[in-house]
């Protein structure tokens, strides 16, 4: 999967200053990729530099949660370039239960 295949939409909490995309793979895992800033000066990790934050998720579109116990990471991963997101997409797609 390529970065350009992600379907970014306005971020649900910060539609004027952020974007978000979720994608689910047949293995039951997926990704949430965001880039947003807030009026409070915070935001996703790396947003100020035009970078992305990725969370590994598990479930389906209607019922999912962040997965904190994969070999990829135990947290969200921030400060990612498009190429780094693409590399992580491949890793998540290849996860096994």
NORKAGI-V649203 format. One record per pair of residues at least 12 apart in sequence whose ideal C-beta (glycine too) atoms are under 10 Angstrom apart, sorted by the first residue. I is the first residue (numbers start at 1). GAP is how many residues later the second one is. If there is no record, write none. Layout:
BEGIN
I & GAP
I & GAP
END
This chain:
BEGIN
1 & 22
1 & 24
1 & 30
1 & 84
1 & 85
1 & 88
1 & 89
1 & 91
1 & 92
2 & 80
2 & 83
2 & 84
2 & 87
2 & 88
3 & 18
3 & 30
3 & 49
3 & 77
3 & 78
3 & 79
3 & 80
3 & 81
3 & 82
3 & 83
3 & 84
3 & 85
3 & 86
4 & 78
4 & 82
5 & 16
5 & 18
5 & 81
5 & 84
6 & 13
6 & 14
6 & 15
6 & 16
6 & 17
6 & 25
6 & 27
6 & 46
6 & 76
6 & 79
6 & 80
6 & 83
7 & 13
7 & 14
7 & 15
7 & 16
8 & 12
8 & 13
8 & 14
8 & 25
8 & 26
8 & 27
8 & 44
9 & 12
9 & 13
10 & 26
11 & 23
11 & 24
11 & 25
11 & 26
11 & 27
11 & 32
11 & 33
12 & 22
12 & 24
13 & 21
13 & 23
13 & 25
14 & 20
14 & 21
14 & 22
14 & 23
14 & 24
14 & 25
14 & 29
14 & 30
14 & 33
15 & 21
16 & 20
16 & 21
16 & 23
17 & 18
17 & 19
17 & 20
17 & 21
17 & 22
17 & 26
17 & 30
18 & 16
18 & 17
18 & 18
18 & 19
18 & 20
18 & 25
18 & 26
18 & 29
19 & 14
19 & 15
19 & 16
19 & 17
19 & 25
19 & 28
19 & 33
20 & 12
20 & 13
20 & 14
20 & 15
20 & 16
20 & 24
20 & 33
21 & 12
21 & 13
21 & 14
21 & 31
21 & 33
21 & 64
22 & 12
22 & 33
22 & 35
22 & 39
22 & 42
23 & 34
23 & 38
23 & 66
23 & 69
23 & 70
24 & 33
24 & 34
24 & 35
24 & 36
24 & 37
24 & 40
24 & 68
25 & 64
25 & 67
25 & 68
25 & 69
25 & 70
26 & 67
27 & 31
27 & 65
27 & 66
27 & 67
27 & 68
27 & 69
27 & 70
28 & 29
28 & 30
28 & 31
28 & 32
28 & 36
28 & 39
28 & 67
28 & 68
28 & 69
29 & 27
29 & 28
29 & 29
29 & 30
29 & 35
29 & 38
29 & 41
29 & 43
29 & 62
29 & 63
29 & 64
29 & 65
29 & 66
29 & 67
29 & 68
30 & 25
30 & 26
30 & 27
30 & 28
30 & 29
30 & 30
30 & 31
30 & 34
30 & 37
30 & 59
30 & 62
30 & 63
30 & 65
31 & 23
31 & 24
31 & 25
31 & 26
31 & 41
31 & 46
31 & 54
31 & 57
31 & 58
31 & 60
31 & 61
31 & 62
32 & 21
32 & 22
32 & 23
32 & 24
32 & 25
32 & 32
32 & 34
32 & 44
33 & 19
33 & 20
33 & 21
33 & 22
33 & 44
33 & 47
33 & 49
33 & 52
33 & 55
33 & 56
34 & 13
34 & 18
34 & 19
34 & 20
34 & 21
34 & 42
34 & 44
35 & 12
35 & 13
35 & 14
35 & 15
35 & 16
35 & 17
35 & 18
35 & 43
35 & 45
36 & 17
43 & 35
44 & 32
44 & 34
44 & 35
44 & 36
45 & 30
45 & 31
45 & 32
45 & 33
45 & 34
45 & 35
46 & 31
46 & 32
46 & 33
46 & 34
46 & 35
46 & 38
47 & 31
47 & 32
48 & 31
49 & 30
49 & 32
50 & 31
50 & 32
51 & 27
51 & 28
51 & 29
51 & 30
51 & 31
51 & 33
51 & 34
52 & 25
52 & 26
52 & 27
52 & 28
52 & 29
52 & 30
52 & 32
52 & 33
52 & 36
53 & 23
53 & 24
53 & 25
53 & 26
53 & 27
53 & 32
54 & 18
54 & 19
54 & 22
54 & 23
54 & 24
54 & 26
54 & 30
54 & 31
54 & 34
54 & 35
54 & 38
55 & 12
55 & 13
55 & 18
55 & 20
55 & 21
55 & 22
55 & 23
55 & 37
56 & 12
56 & 13
56 & 14
56 & 15
56 & 16
56 & 17
56 & 18
56 & 19
56 & 20
56 & 21
56 & 32
56 & 35
56 & 36
56 & 39
57 & 35
58 & 12
58 & 34
58 & 37
58 & 39
67 & 25
67 & 28
70 & 21
70 & 22
70 & 25
71 & 20
71 & 24
71 & 25
72 & 16
72 & 19
72 & 20
72 & 22
72 & 23
73 & 15
73 & 18
73 & 19
END
